[in-house]
Every structure is written in structure tokens, then in C-alpha cells.
Amino acid sequence: MKEHKKERQAEPIYIVSGGKGLAGNNMVQSLLIQYPNNNVPVIIVPQVHEKQQLIDLAEKAKLDGGLITHTLVDRELRDFLKQLCLESGIRNIDYMGELADYLDEKLHIPSLQSPGLYREINQQYYDRIEAIEFTLNHDDGLRPNKLHKAEIILTGVSRSGKTPLSVYLAMYGWKVANIPLVNGINPPRELFEVDPNRVFGLSISSGQLISHRMKRLKSLENTSNTNYVDERLVMQELRNASFIFEKGGFTVINVSNKPVETSANEILNIMANRFEYRGRKLSSPYIKEEED
């Protein structure tokens, strides 16, 4: 029987960075994707601030024949690494050096040499994008098992304004989830397991709710769904929602005849008063940091 030849393990590519290594990794991965089924290990070496870290890495790369790429903005560390690679016979690719040298020459001003500065300056933008993605992925009861990751949770009956209010809060960088309340269907158990101080029940007058629902039915050309706008059934829904709010110890926000921004400001003011305020981020022992 013919034996299959064992595939040789490719030499690794090390990505050295004074920050998280995201920029260098993006550059390497954007090229590797052009080589389908490659078996090149990519190893990110983040938070490099000491020469000893580079010495240890060089020893490892020399043993396994690895390539070192780097995005070090600290000139001293960058030059030290390049010299180390030269003396050890290690191939290295400097993503920052030539451009940094060019800018030093042309601008005639000193560089801050602070890793991660671009992301730090733009962190508010990244937070907003992340919050919007989270909110859209947790709209209308989606992924209730991840409810503990939400910073704010909205709950209420259909057409009480949960989605527009969620998106508005997300635009300011808040991770929001919303849970619909439907008669005859129990809310997810996770709704009662999260910090109740972060859960807001949306209360609305029956008249305004019926008006919203009528407009919705007309837009869907489904005016035959009379139960959806039946006053007796709507009142029953609102009573059931009120019972759930009380059971969970949720904060009730009356959204009747209020613009979205008014309700949002009311919620954020309550949050700021309840939790230790650090910029936008509010801490809570109920929020767990874990991977998806």
C-alpha cells in the first residue's frame, strides 16, 4: 500500500506590534488569502515594549525558521529588532520603517511613537459601529442567550417603539437588546436573570398603540388582522406587560406621545445615576466578558 507523504509544516509568520497587532495581521491575512489552503501559521506578538521580548522572539524564530513582520512605531525598538534579525540571519519585513523615515524627513516634527494611537483616537467610532452591530443582532428577541452582554435592555409589546429606541441608543455607542412581549408566550428566562436595573419596560397608552398598529397593518396591506388592533385584546396585552415589568423589577418608561430622543435621554439619565460613570461605559457585575 502506498503511504501518503506527510505535509510539511510551513514556517510561521510572526507579527510583532507595540499594540494589538491588528494592522499587521490585516496586511498579512490580506495576502495569505490569495494562497488558498495554505498552512502558514500566523502568530501575533502584541504589546512589545521591551528589548528582551524581541530577543526571546528572535531565538524562537531562528529555531523554527520563521519570518518576522513588524509594525513597531517605537524607532528604538524597531531598529533593535532589525539589527537582531540581521545578526541572527532571520528574515524580517518592516511595515512601518520606510514610511516613518519619510514622514520624519518631510514633516520635520517629532513622532509621538505611541502604538495604537489611531485606534485610540477613533475609539468612539469603533464603539458606535460595534454597538450598532450588537443591537441589530439582538433586535426583536434575537439571541436571548446573549442578553447578559447588553448594556441596556428594552422590553414591551409590539409597536411600543422598542426597535427605533434601540437603534437611537446604539448610535451613541450603547449595546442594546430588545425583547417583545406577546400574550400567551413566556418571555425568555434570561430576561429575569440579567441586572434588572438595566432593563426598561416601555409603557404606552392603548389609544396610541392602536394607532401605531393600524398604520402598520395598512403599510402591510393586512387590515383584516382585527385582533391586533382590538381594544379589549390590546388592553389585555398592556396589563400582561405591566405584570411582567413588576415581576422583573424593571424600570417603566412611558413612551406615549414622546419623541425617541426624549425617551432615550430619560433612560440614559437613569443609567448615569445608577452606575459608576466612566465616560460612556457604565460598569455592572452582571455584564460578563466572554467570547461569542
Beta strands, then each sheet from edge to edge (+ up, - down):
strand 1: 13-16
strand 2: 42-45
strand 3: 67-70
strand 4: 92-94
strand 5: 152-157
strand 6: 176-181
strand 7: 199-203
strand 8: 251-254
strand 9: 277-278
strand 10: 281-282
sheet 1: 2+ 1+ 3+ 4+
sheet 2: 6+ 5+ 7+ 8+
sheet 3: 9+ 10-
end
